[in-house]
Every structure is written in C-alpha cells, then in structure tokens.
Amino acid sequence: MTDAVETAGPKAGPKAGPKAGPKAGPKAGPKAAATAAATATPETGSAAPATRPRRGRPPAFDRAEALSAATRLFWERGYEATSVTDLTTAMGMRPGSLYAAFGDKRSLFEEVVRRYGTSPVGAFAAVALAEEPTAYGAFARILREAAAIYPDPSHPAGCLVISAATNVSAQDAGIQDHLRALRNGNTRVFAERLHRAREEGELPPEADPEALAGYLATVVQGMSQQARDGATAADLARTAELALRAWP
C-alpha cells in the first residue's frame, strides 16, 4: 500500500490531491490493504512470489528393521497364527509395499528364517561346532548356551525354527516341511561331528554317533519348548548338565 501511494504521488500531486484524496482513500484503502497484507514479506513489506507447498520425502524403507519386526511376530505367534494384517501393522507397511519388498507371506517367512539362522541366537550351535576343538566341548557349549538363550527375555522364548510351524494348515504344509528339513539337517551335522570324534578316539569304538546326535537334538528341542512353557535359565541349565552325563 505504501509503495502504491508513493508511485502515484508526482503525477496526481497538487491538482488531484484535495479532490481525489477523500474519494479514493476509503474505496481503495481496504482492498489495497488486504492485497498488500496477503503478498508482503515480514522483513521488507514487499510482495513475495507465490510458492507451492513442498512435499516431504517419504521415510526411507529400512529392510532390516522391518524384518526384525516380522521375526518377532513369527517367533511369538508361529507362522499360521500370524496374518498379513499383523505383519503390515508390526512392520509399518501397507500390504502392497510388503508384497513388493518381500513377495508373499511365505517368502517373507523364509527370509526371516534365513536371517534368524545367521543371528547370534540362531547360529550359536553352528558357531560352537566350528570353534570348539573337541566334540564334548562343542556339545557342552551348545547345551549350556541353549539354556541361557532360550529363556532370554530380550526376545521371544525358545527357538524360532523349532516352534514357529509345528501346526499349520494343509495349504501351508510346505512351511512345516521346510523347518523339519532344517531341524533334521542340524541333527545330521551333529552326527557328522560325532563320527569324527569316534574316528579321532574321543568317543569309544562302540559309541553310536547317530543315536547320540538324536539324543542331543531331542534335548535341545525339548529345552526350547520348556522355555516357551516358562522354564528359567537355571531350570534349563540343570537339564543341560544332566544331559551331558550321558556322554559316552
């Protein structure tokens, strides 16, 4: 408004001033004031160019964080009882985004299982077998670590591979078969290590590596279920020590 008055001044000044002033003032004033107020910047009072509202960039997709949320849900509830709606809510994703990133529910679960198998809580048995120089040392470590890991309150109780798909519908039987194959594979790895122990003289010649592997796998799987049923680390530690007394 101030700029408009100053620009008109030199041409209309002495002649038009007294007559035009009272007539132009009341009519032009409110409209001009509204226009100036709408377009002026706080700093200078000059007109500011119109700008479009900026759109914020959507938050980046964190695959590891989403998988952690899915892992916890499958681990707590099992495969069958976990719905796609449960998953999208926990992972903070829309169904379309979940399918685009992971495929269907089964594909997501299989990725969760692979990731779990490389985590400290899922890989402790393989690490013990790789690091311990003796078979007894490896299996003692496996049982004792299972006793500490399975009831740990920082994650769901037990082992995801042991308990996530014990009961599924016929259409999801492939998931059950997949986890069964993983568990049976672990037992075979146990047997292979025990065969080597017998060949190296750590086990007596009459020892049965397959039977001992099956026994140790049964104890580990039972400890997982006991943890889900409320057994404490102290409870499972006693079980581990009793199991080790059966070592030939």
Secondary structure, 3 states (H helix, E strand, C coil): CHHHHHHHHHHHHHHHHHHHHHHHHHHHHHHHHHHHHHHECCCCCCECCCCCCCCCCCCCCCHHHHHHHHHHHHHHHCCCCCCHHHHHHHHCCCHHHHHHHHCCHHHHHHHHHHHHHCCCCCCHHHHHHHHCCCHHHHHHHHHHHHHHHCCCCCCCCCCHHHHCCCCCCHHHHHHHHHHHHHHHHHHHHHHHHHHHHHHCCCCCCCCCHHHHHHHHHHHHHHHHHHHHCCCCHHHHHHHHHHHHCCCC
